[in-house]
Amino acid sequence: MRSIVFFILLVLFCNCEDVVDVNTPTAEPRLIVDALIKIDISQPAQTASISVGLTGNYFGEVPVTELEQVTITNIDMESTFENPNTIVLLEQEPGVYETTKNTGFFTDGNLILQITHQDRSYFARTNYVPTVPIDTLVQGDGNLFEGDETEVMVTFKDAEDREDFYIFDFDFEEYLVTEDEFYQGQEFQFSYFYNNELQPGKSVSISLMGADEGFYNYMNQLIQQSGDLMGPFATPAATVRGNVFDVTGLDNEEILDNVDRPDKFALGYFAVVQSYSSQILIQ
């Protein structure tokens, strides 16, 4: 009798189990290009490093991919046998392509990125963008909502003779954008709050990068749509188009708006920017 009761309970328990199918977004894998090249003008040469991957499933990591070719050309530079105006980036590890070139190659002229991937051609254009250094980093004692945030106060002086867009990298894949519309040529200070209290003795690296208006708008959209940003070139929560265009079959490189091909484009951005970094030790 006891065995019969156990059997009935087992059948009822099994019948109560429902299989729940979770429908996750699926789409054809799309190329992701992390082509942010940070320039330190105090150095005579710079290493250009570009990372690539593919959009994967909703819960998975971004898989790396292999390129047939990736080059950067300075179209305003006279090309010679000893000093060509095109550099070829070679694979250093899966999904990472690098090469080293003199600093002037990156800071003087129009730069063209060309990628060949799975028989498709991608094209991006940019110019070097300067910035200003961080003057001071000071830890504050303010907080926002939870009370356990860590405040860091940042001070820098905007350049007087140009309109500037800035991108701050606050470490831990946290970013902030700002422009000098309301502090043109002035010293500017603001507070940034880390959501969680950082442990004393923790060293935090904060970078200030230059940006043109296009890169500024791209990062601004990505931050807004991604919420807690997972990095500017991770698979975003929403599709944010950068400046890397699919030009397969086009015979005019001036046409870069994907006319009649709305679904053919890469994710990511090609930018060459001056960058200053400073460290702060959390107390």
Residue, then its C-alpha position, 0 to 999 in steps of 0.5 A: m500500500r505504501s508503495i502504491v501511494f509513493f507511485i501515485l505521488l511520483v506520477l503527480f509530481c512528474n505531471c506537474e513539471d512543465v517544459v518552458d521554452v525561452n525564445t531568445p533573439t536570433a540573427e545572422p552573425r554580424l562582424i564586431v570591430d573594436a578599432l579604437i587606437k589610443i595615441d600617446i604623442s610622447q612616444p615615437a611609435q604607436t602600436a595599432s591593435i584591432s579586435v574582431g568578433l561575431t555577434g553570438n547567441y543572446f546568452g553567450e560570449v562574443p566569439v572571435t573570428e578570423l579576417e582575410q586582411v586588415t589594413i590602415t592607409n594614410i591617404d594624405m601621406e606620400s608613399t615610398f618603398e622605405n615608408p609606405n602609406t599603408i600598414v598591414l595588421l597581422e594576427q597576434e592571437p585569435g581575433v586580435y590584429e596589430t602592427t607598429k608604426n611611427t606616431g606621425f602616420f596616425t596623427d597627420g592625415n586621413l586614415i582609412l581602415q579596410i577589412t576583408h572578412q568572409d569575402r565581404s569588404y568593410f571600410a571606415r574613415t577617421n582623423y586623429v583627434p587630440t585632447v587635454p590631460i587630466d589635471t587632478l583626481v581626488q577622492g570625495d566623500g559624497n554619495l548618491f542613493e545607496g550611500d555606499e558609492t565611491e566618489v572621484m572628482v575629476t578636474f581638467k582644463d578645456a582647450e580654448d581654440r577648438e570645440d572638444f568632445y571627450i570620452f572618459d574611461f573610468d575603468f571596469e568598463e564604465y564610460l562617460v561622454t561630455e562636450d565643452e559647450f558650457y565650459q569652453g576654454q575653462e577649467f571644469q570639475f565634476s564628480y563620478f560615482y562608482n555604484n559600489e564602494l571600492q575597497p581601500g588600496k584599490s588602484v583605479s585607472i581613469s583615461l580622458m580621450g578625444a573624440d570627434e562628434g561622430f564618435y561622441n554620438y556613437m558612445n553616447q547612444l551606446i551608453q544610453q541603450s546599454g545601461d550598465l555598459m559592458g564595453p563599447f564593442a561588446t554585443p550591445a543591448a540594441t544595435v548602434r551603428g558605428n562608422v564601419f560600413d559594408v562596401t562589398g561590390l560598391d565602386n564608389e567609396e564616397i557612398l557609405d550610407n548602405v543605400d539599398r542594403p540596410d542589413k549589411f553593416a558591422l558593429g563597432y567603430f574606427a577612431v584614432v584619438q589622443s589619450y591621457s591616463s591617471q591613477i588614483l589609489i582608493q583610501 
